[in-house]
């Protein structure tokens, strides 16, 4: 009798690996969590506030019992993507892997907040295709280069200006702003509290929950 747990390996991986569907579907997991899983993709220059907003949003969601997690650009490069540099090809692979992880988390029923510079429109389009357009919420954290450089809390812009860091987005490598993002937040103009409030309200509307507590703030900034 065949063993259903036996894993069969082959040297020709592409031809001999097949998708194994489980019993529990993404729809069942979504009902279990009581939420529609999406990926909020925060894109913008280094220092724009993506990570700060991501973790503040995660805190707000968890406080409301929404299962969520953050995929931070720096953090994924410490482990999952530690073998990647900053060439165009490596940047694309960095986004591809992160999007695949976000897709898996969404299938598990969770809301994902990805904080990634993701400077190229083509790479973000790829992420949208991997995750699924119906689950992809692109948010442009649009703080200007001057604002981001003035913050320079990591000292990266100074190093890039002095030539110590090559291919640095905004200095020696381009950033392509989204053409049609779901939301634009200028953290050079908004306080952290206001930006989180608007982002939180927008996300809840995207997943069909709404939040009247933030309606007034959202009307001002969206």
C-alpha positions as CSV (number, residue, x, y, z in Angstrom):
1,X,0.0,0.0,0.0
2,X,1.5,3.4,-0.9
3,X,2.6,5.6,1.9
4,X,0.8,8.9,1.6
5,X,3.5,10.7,3.7
6,X,6.4,9.6,1.6
7,X,8.1,12.5,-0.2
8,X,9.5,11.6,-3.6
9,X,12.5,13.5,-4.7
10,X,13.9,14.0,-8.2
11,X,16.9,15.7,-9.8
12,X,14.5,17.4,-12.2
13,X,12.8,19.5,-9.7
14,X,10.7,21.6,-12.1
15,X,9.0,18.5,-13.6
16,X,8.6,16.4,-10.5
17,X,7.3,18.8,-7.9
18,X,3.5,19.1,-7.6
19,X,1.3,21.4,-5.6
20,X,-0.2,19.5,-2.7
21,X,-3.6,21.1,-1.7
22,X,-4.6,20.9,2.0
23,X,-8.0,20.2,3.4
24,X,-8.3,23.7,5.0
25,X,-8.8,26.3,2.3
26,X,-7.8,30.0,2.5
27,X,-11.5,30.8,2.7
28,X,-11.9,28.7,5.8
29,X,-8.9,30.3,7.4
30,X,-10.3,33.8,6.6
31,X,-13.6,32.8,8.3
32,X,-11.8,31.5,11.3
33,X,-10.0,34.8,11.8
34,X,-13.0,36.9,10.9
35,X,-11.1,39.1,8.4
36,X,-10.2,39.3,4.8
37,X,-6.5,38.8,4.5
38,X,-4.6,41.4,2.5
39,X,-1.0,42.6,2.2
40,X,-0.5,46.3,2.8
41,X,2.6,47.1,0.8
42,X,4.3,50.2,2.1
43,X,6.8,51.6,-0.5
44,X,9.0,54.7,-0.3
45,X,12.4,56.1,0.3
46,X,14.7,55.0,3.2
47,X,13.7,57.1,6.2
48,X,10.2,57.9,4.9
49,X,8.7,56.1,7.9
50,X,7.6,52.7,6.4
51,X,8.9,50.5,9.3
52,X,7.6,52.8,12.0
53,X,4.1,53.0,10.4
54,X,4.1,49.2,9.8
55,X,4.7,48.3,13.4
56,X,2.3,51.0,14.7
57,X,-0.4,49.6,12.3
58,X,0.4,46.0,13.5
59,X,0.0,47.2,17.1
60,X,-3.4,48.8,16.3
61,X,-4.6,45.7,14.5
62,X,-3.6,43.2,17.2
63,X,-5.2,45.4,19.8
64,X,-8.4,44.8,17.8
65,X,-7.8,41.1,17.6
66,X,-6.8,41.2,13.9
67,X,-4.2,38.6,13.2
68,X,-1.3,40.4,11.5
69,X,2.4,40.5,11.0
70,X,5.1,42.8,9.6
71,X,7.6,41.9,6.9
72,X,10.3,44.6,7.3
73,X,12.7,45.1,4.4
74,X,15.8,45.3,6.7
75,X,14.7,42.3,8.7
76,X,14.1,39.9,5.8
77,X,17.6,40.8,4.5
78,X,19.1,39.6,7.9
79,X,17.9,36.0,7.3
80,X,15.7,35.0,4.4
81,X,17.4,37.3,1.9
82,X,20.8,37.6,3.5
83,X,22.4,36.2,0.3
84,X,21.1,39.2,-1.8
85,X,22.8,42.5,-2.6
86,X,21.5,45.6,-4.2
87,X,21.9,45.0,-7.9
88,X,18.7,45.3,-9.9
89,X,18.5,41.5,-10.2
90,X,19.0,41.1,-6.4
91,X,16.4,43.8,-5.7
92,X,13.9,42.0,-7.9
93,X,14.6,38.7,-6.1
94,X,14.3,40.4,-2.7
95,X,10.8,41.6,-3.6
96,X,9.8,38.2,-5.2
97,X,10.7,36.2,-2.1
98,X,9.0,38.7,0.2
99,X,5.9,38.7,-1.9
100,X,5.8,34.9,-1.8
101,X,6.0,34.9,2.0
102,X,3.3,37.5,2.2
103,X,1.2,35.3,-0.1
104,X,1.7,32.3,2.3
105,X,0.7,34.4,5.3
106,X,-2.4,35.7,3.5
107,X,-3.4,32.1,2.6
108,X,-3.0,31.4,6.4
109,X,-5.6,34.1,7.0
110,X,-3.3,36.9,8.3
111,X,-3.0,40.5,7.3
112,X,0.5,41.3,6.2
113,X,2.2,44.7,6.4
114,X,5.3,44.8,4.1
115,X,7.6,47.7,4.6
116,X,9.9,47.6,1.5
117,X,11.6,50.4,-0.4
118,X,10.7,48.4,-3.5
119,X,11.9,51.2,-5.8
120,X,10.8,49.8,-9.2
121,X,7.2,49.7,-10.5
122,X,7.9,46.5,-12.3
123,X,8.9,44.8,-9.1
124,X,5.9,46.0,-7.3
125,X,3.7,44.8,-10.1
126,X,5.3,41.4,-9.8
127,X,4.5,41.5,-6.0
128,X,0.9,42.3,-6.9
129,X,0.7,39.3,-9.3
130,X,2.2,36.9,-6.7
131,X,0.0,38.1,-3.8
132,X,-3.1,38.7,-6.0
133,X,-4.5,42.0,-7.0
134,X,-7.5,41.5,-4.7
135,X,-5.2,41.2,-1.7
136,X,-2.6,43.9,-2.6
137,X,-3.0,47.3,-1.0
138,X,-0.2,49.6,-2.3
139,X,0.6,52.6,-0.1
140,X,3.1,55.2,-1.1
141,X,4.9,56.7,1.9
142,X,5.8,59.8,-0.1
143,X,8.1,61.8,2.2
144,X,10.5,63.8,0.1
145,X,14.2,63.1,-0.4
146,X,15.0,66.3,1.6
147,X,12.8,65.1,4.6
148,X,14.3,61.6,4.5
149,X,17.8,62.8,4.3
150,X,17.3,65.3,7.1
151,X,16.2,62.5,9.3
152,X,19.0,60.1,8.2
153,X,18.6,58.2,11.5
154,X,20.8,55.4,10.2
155,X,23.4,57.6,8.7
156,X,22.8,55.9,5.3
157,X,22.3,59.1,3.2
158,X,25.6,60.5,4.5
159,X,27.4,57.3,3.5
160,X,25.7,57.3,0.1
161,X,26.7,60.9,-0.5
162,X,30.3,60.1,0.4
163,X,30.4,57.1,-1.9
164,X,30.5,54.5,0.9
165,X,27.2,53.0,-0.2
166,X,26.7,52.3,-3.9
167,X,23.3,51.9,-5.6
168,X,21.4,53.7,-2.8
169,X,17.9,54.6,-3.7
170,X,17.3,58.3,-4.1
171,X,21.0,59.1,-4.4
172,X,22.7,56.8,-6.9
173,X,19.8,54.6,-7.7
174,X,16.3,55.7,-8.9
175,X,13.0,55.5,-7.1
176,X,9.9,55.1,-9.2
177,X,6.8,56.4,-7.4
178,X,3.6,54.4,-7.8
179,X,1.3,55.5,-10.6
180,X,-2.0,54.7,-8.9
181,X,-1.5,53.7,-5.3
182,X,-4.4,52.8,-3.0
183,X,-3.2,55.5,-0.6
184,X,-0.5,58.2,-0.4
185,X,0.8,59.4,3.0
186,X,3.3,62.3,3.2
187,X,5.0,61.7,6.5
188,X,6.8,65.0,6.1
189,X,3.4,66.7,6.5
190,X,1.5,64.3,8.8
191,X,2.3,63.5,12.4
192,X,2.9,59.8,13.2
193,X,-0.4,59.7,15.0
194,X,-2.3,61.2,12.1
195,X,-0.5,59.0,9.5
196,X,-1.3,55.8,11.5
197,X,-4.9,56.9,12.0
198,X,-5.4,57.4,8.2
199,X,-3.6,54.2,7.3
200,X,-5.6,52.2,9.8
201,X,-8.9,53.6,8.7
202,X,-8.0,53.0,5.0
203,X,-7.1,49.4,5.7
204,X,-10.2,48.6,7.6
205,X,-12.3,50.0,4.7
206,X,-10.3,47.9,2.3
207,X,-11.1,44.7,4.2
208,X,-14.7,45.7,4.6
209,X,-14.8,46.5,8.3
210,X,-14.7,50.3,8.4
211,X,-13.9,52.4,11.5
212,X,-16.0,55.5,12.3
213,X,-13.4,56.6,14.8
214,X,-11.1,57.7,12.1
215,X,-13.6,59.0,9.5
216,X,-12.8,62.7,10.1
217,X,-9.0,62.2,9.9
218,X,-9.4,60.1,6.7
219,X,-11.5,62.8,5.1
220,X,-8.7,65.3,5.7
221,X,-5.8,63.4,4.2
222,X,-7.0,60.8,1.6
